Amino acid sequence: MAMTTISSYNINTTNMPGTNETYTNPYAELTQSLNIMSLIIYCLAFVLGVLGNGMVIWVTGFKMKKTVNSVWFLNLAVADFLLLISLPLSVTYLALGFHWPFGKFMCKLNSTLNSLNIFASVYILVVISVDRYVSVVWPIWAQNHRNVRKASLVSLGVWVLALILSIPTFVFRDTVSAFNNVEIIVCYNNFAHNLALAQFRQQAMTITRLLLAFVFPFTVIVSCYAVIIHRLRRNRTLASKSNRPFKIIAAVITTFFFCWAPFHILSLIDLVHHLNNFAYEALDYVITIGIPIATSLAFLNSCLNPLLYVFVGQDFRDKIRKSILTVLETAFQEDDSGSHTNSTAVNTSHSKEMQIRNTEL
């Protein structure tokens, strides 16, 4: 079965242009309505996201004192910002009826930035979750070893990993003239001209992304927070000191999950649909409706984090009285979860040292 174009599937089109088969979309009117909805959401995400993430980058990168938390949120904002600055290209592509006028390199670059955002964002959230786990479970060790330099090196490692995982997207992305109109240029995944090889590579790409960008990261995240919640329930003092950063990070992770889960689920359904030898009308309908909505949700996620930083963790009335700068600085501050324990440990150590000195004297 030839893989046909799903026009609304902007991030990962899995068609094989050049086939001699003619595809008639039975849901043309519905597709048009969904494309208009996507255009509106893309534009909204671009305006809110560029302003919001730009503010976060300005605050965490230039205005406030560097902390481990500020390094995490700075990198998360940069990942979202990179996706958002390429969004006008996707808006143009959608508005022109899926005609790509920007050339092959920009087709590759735009899709690579999308992939880079997927992997960098989710692995930064993994790092944040592991960092919270370490801070709660081993507070003294965290106080002695957590620092901005190590956080920066870990963040660099995340970006290198995300870039490596995005290489296949850059390699396979290509442009071609549409079969029924040579003036229309399509930006698509050119896995191979051989159908069997193309299907194998498509399976490999889809399943790898599902496992490495969703299943594995969220398994680690859920495991970390299960232990954190268990510890916080047993230690009320620690819970009160970790309340604000815990709420903010939990809100960011939950939002990321609900925005990206539909995208990965629909990618899997789309794969099954393409590889099936029989056409199922129900699957056609689900993909036609689901993919534009899932893609829009994925893009929308990139503009939501700055709003969560402002509106989660404090009373709304307090936020109205404060400047945006103050609110963001407060959101990214370190918590005191390990300071009391560390202080006690230092005092105890100092006391023992004095006892030894007195004994020696």
C-alpha positions in Angstrom: 0.0 0.0 0.0 1.5 3.4 -1.0 1.8 5.9 1.8 -0.3 8.9 1.0 -0.1 12.4 2.2 -1.9 13.4 5.4 -1.9 17.1 4.8 -2.5 18.2 8.3 0.3 16.3 9.7 2.9 19.0 9.8 5.6 17.8 12.1 6.0 14.3 10.6 4.5 13.8 7.2 4.9 10.2 6.3 3.8 10.2 2.7 5.8 9.0 -0.4 5.2 11.7 -3.1 5.8 10.5 -6.6 3.4 7.6 -6.5 1.0 7.2 -9.4 -1.9 6.7 -7.2 -4.5 9.5 -6.9 -5.7 10.3 -3.4 -9.1 11.9 -3.0 -9.7 13.3 0.5 -13.3 12.4 1.5 -13.1 14.8 4.4 -12.0 17.9 2.5 -14.3 20.3 4.2 -13.5 19.0 7.6 -9.8 19.1 6.8 -10.1 22.7 5.7 -11.9 23.7 8.9 -9.2 21.9 11.0 -6.4 23.7 9.1 -8.0 27.1 9.8 -8.2 26.1 13.5 -4.5 25.1 13.4 -3.5 28.4 11.8 -5.2 30.3 14.6 -3.5 28.2 17.3 -0.1 28.4 15.6 -0.3 32.2 15.5 -1.5 32.4 19.1 1.3 30.1 20.2 3.9 32.1 18.3 2.8 35.5 19.8 2.4 34.3 23.4 5.3 31.9 23.3 7.9 34.3 21.8 6.9 37.0 24.3 6.7 34.6 27.3 9.8 32.5 26.6 11.7 35.6 25.6 10.9 37.1 29.1 12.0 33.8 30.8 15.3 33.8 28.9 15.9 37.4 29.8 15.1 36.9 33.5 17.0 33.6 34.0 19.8 34.4 31.6 20.6 38.1 32.4 18.6 39.5 35.3 18.6 37.1 38.2 21.4 35.3 40.1 22.3 32.0 38.4 20.9 28.9 40.3 20.5 25.3 39.4 16.8 25.8 38.9 17.3 28.9 36.8 19.6 26.9 34.5 17.0 24.2 34.0 14.2 26.7 33.2 16.5 28.7 31.0 17.2 25.7 28.8 13.6 24.7 28.7 12.7 28.2 27.5 15.4 28.1 24.9 14.1 24.8 23.6 10.6 26.2 23.2 11.9 29.5 21.7 13.7 27.6 19.0 10.6 25.8 18.0 8.5 29.0 18.1 10.8 31.1 15.9 10.4 28.5 13.1 6.6 28.4 13.5 6.0 31.2 10.9 7.4 28.8 8.3 4.9 26.2 9.3 2.1 28.8 9.3 3.1 29.8 5.7 3.2 26.2 4.6 -0.3 25.5 6.0 -1.7 28.8 4.7 -0.4 28.1 1.1 -2.2 24.7 1.1 0.9 22.7 2.0 3.2 24.4 -0.6 6.8 24.8 0.7 8.4 27.8 -0.9 11.6 27.9 1.3 13.8 25.3 -0.3 15.1 21.9 0.8 17.5 23.1 3.4 14.9 25.1 5.3 12.6 22.1 5.0 15.2 20.0 6.8 16.1 22.8 9.3 12.5 23.5 10.3 11.7 19.8 10.9 15.0 19.3 12.8 14.1 22.2 15.1 10.8 20.5 15.8 12.5 17.3 16.6 15.1 19.1 18.7 12.4 20.7 20.8 10.7 17.3 21.4 13.9 15.6 22.7 15.5 18.6 24.5 12.3 19.6 26.3 11.4 16.1 27.5 15.0 15.3 28.7 15.3 18.6 30.5 12.1 17.6 32.3 13.8 14.2 33.1 16.8 16.0 34.5 14.6 18.3 36.6 12.7 15.3 38.0 16.0 13.5 38.8 17.3 16.7 40.4 14.2 17.0 42.6 14.5 13.4 43.5 18.1 13.8 44.6 17.3 17.0 46.5 14.5 15.3 48.5 16.0 11.8 49.0 19.6 12.9 49.6 19.4 16.6 50.7 22.9 16.8 52.3 24.5 15.3 49.2 22.5 17.6 47.0 23.6 20.7 49.0 27.3 19.7 48.7 27.2 18.7 45.0 24.5 20.7 43.2 25.9 23.8 41.5 25.4 25.9 38.5 28.5 24.6 36.6 27.4 21.0 36.9 23.8 22.0 35.9 25.2 23.8 32.8 27.3 20.7 31.8 24.3 18.4 32.2 22.2 20.8 30.1 24.9 20.8 27.4 24.8 17.0 27.5 21.0 17.1 27.0 21.3 19.3 23.9 24.0 17.1 22.4 21.8 14.0 22.9 18.8 15.8 21.4 20.8 16.9 18.4 22.0 13.3 17.8 18.5 12.0 18.1 17.3 14.7 15.6 19.9 13.7 12.9 17.6 11.2 11.2 15.0 13.9 10.7 17.5 16.2 9.0 18.7 13.3 6.8 15.3 12.0 5.6 13.5 15.3 5.3 13.2 16.4 1.6 11.2 18.3 -0.9 9.4 17.2 -4.1 6.8 18.5 -6.6 3.3 17.2 -5.9 2.2 14.6 -8.4 -0.9 16.4 -9.5 0.6 19.9 -9.6 4.3 20.5 -10.3 4.1 24.0 -9.0 3.3 22.7 -5.5 6.4 21.7 -3.5 5.8 19.3 -0.6 8.1 19.0 2.5 8.0 15.4 3.5 10.0 12.4 4.9 11.8 10.7 2.0 12.6 7.5 3.7 13.4 5.6 0.4 12.0 5.1 -3.1 11.8 1.4 -2.3 8.4 0.9 -0.5 9.6 -2.0 1.8 12.7 0.0 2.9 10.6 3.1 3.3 8.1 1.3 5.5 10.9 -0.2 7.6 12.5 3.2 8.2 9.2 4.8 9.0 8.5 2.1 11.6 12.0 2.6 13.1 11.6 6.4 13.3 8.1 6.3 14.8 8.8 3.6 17.4 12.2 5.1 18.3 10.6 8.5 18.9 7.7 7.0 20.8 10.1 5.1 23.2 12.9 7.7 23.5 10.8 10.9 23.5 7.8 9.6 25.5 7.7 6.2 27.1 11.2 6.1 28.6 11.3 9.8 29.8 7.9 9.7 31.4 8.7 6.3 33.1 11.7 8.0 34.8 9.7 11.1 35.6 6.7 9.2 37.1 9.1 7.0 39.1 11.0 10.0 40.5 7.8 11.8 41.6 6.3 8.7 43.1 9.3 8.5 45.5 9.2 12.3 46.1 5.5 12.3 47.0 6.1 9.4 49.3 8.9 11.2 51.1 7.1 14.5 51.3 4.1 12.8 52.9 6.4 11.4 55.6 8.1 14.7 56.2 5.8 17.7 56.6 8.6 20.2 57.2 10.3 19.2 54.0 7.0 19.3 52.2 6.3 22.9 53.2 9.7 24.0 52.1 9.5 22.2 48.7 5.9 23.3 48.0 6.4 26.1 45.5 9.0 24.5 43.2 7.2 21.2 43.4 4.0 22.7 42.2 5.6 24.6 39.4 7.6 21.6 38.1 4.6 19.2 38.5 2.4 21.7 36.5 5.0 21.9 33.7 5.4 18.1 33.4 1.7 17.5 33.5 1.1 20.1 30.8 3.8 18.6 28.7 2.4 15.1 29.0 -1.2 16.1 28.0 0.1 18.3 25.1 2.4 15.6 23.7 0.7 12.3 24.5 -2.0 12.8 21.7 0.8 13.5 19.2 2.7 10.3 20.0 -0.5 8.2 20.1 -1.7 9.6 16.7 1.8 8.9 15.3 1.4 5.3 16.2 -2.1 5.1 14.8 -0.9 6.8 11.6 1.9 4.2 11.3 -0.5 1.3 11.7 -2.9 2.9 9.2 -0.1 3.2 6.6 1.2 -0.3 7.0 -2.2 -1.9 6.9 -3.1 -3.5 3.6 -6.7 -2.6 4.1 -8.2 0.9 4.4 -10.3 1.5 7.5 -12.8 4.4 7.4 -12.8 4.7 11.2 -9.0 5.1 11.2 -9.2 7.6 8.3 -11.6 9.7 10.3 -9.6 9.5 13.6 -6.4 10.6 11.8 -8.1 13.3 9.9 -9.5 14.9 13.1 -6.8 13.8 15.5 -3.6 14.8 13.8 -4.3 18.5 13.3 -5.6 18.7 16.9 -2.6 16.8 18.3 -0.1 18.8 16.3 -1.7 22.1 17.5 -1.6 20.9 21.1 2.1 20.1 20.7 2.9 23.6 19.4 0.7 25.2 22.0 2.7 23.5 24.8 5.7 25.8 23.9 3.8 28.9 25.0 2.2 27.5 28.2 5.2 27.2 30.5 5.7 31.0 31.1 2.1 31.2 32.1 2.5 28.4 34.5 5.6 30.0 36.1 3.5 33.1 36.8 0.2 31.6 37.9 1.3 28.5 39.8 2.7 28.5 43.3 1.4 31.8 44.7 -2.0 33.5 45.2 -3.2 35.3 42.1 -3.7 38.5 44.1 0.0 38.5 45.1 1.0 38.3 41.4 -1.1 41.3 40.5 0.8 43.4 43.0 4.2 42.2 41.8 6.1 42.9 38.6 6.6 40.1 36.1 10.3 40.2 36.8 9.8 39.6 40.5 7.2 36.8 39.9 9.6 35.0 37.5 12.6 35.4 39.9 10.5 33.9 42.7 9.4 31.0 40.5 12.9 30.0 39.7 14.4 30.4 43.2 15.9 27.4 44.9 13.9 25.9 47.7 15.3 25.3 51.2 14.5 21.6 51.3 18.1 20.7 52.2 19.3 23.8 53.9 18.1 23.0 57.4 19.5 19.5 57.2 22.8 20.8 55.8 23.0 23.5 58.4 22.5 21.0 61.2 25.1 18.7 59.7 27.6 21.6 59.5 26.9 22.6 63.1 27.3 19.0 64.3 30.6 18.7 62.3 31.8 22.0 63.8 30.9 20.9 67.3 32.8 17.6 66.9 35.8 19.5 65.5 35.8 21.8 68.6 35.6 18.7 70.9 38.6 17.2 69.2 40.6 20.4 69.5 39.7 20.7 73.1 40.8 17.1 73.7 44.1 17.8 71.9 44.7 20.9 74.0 
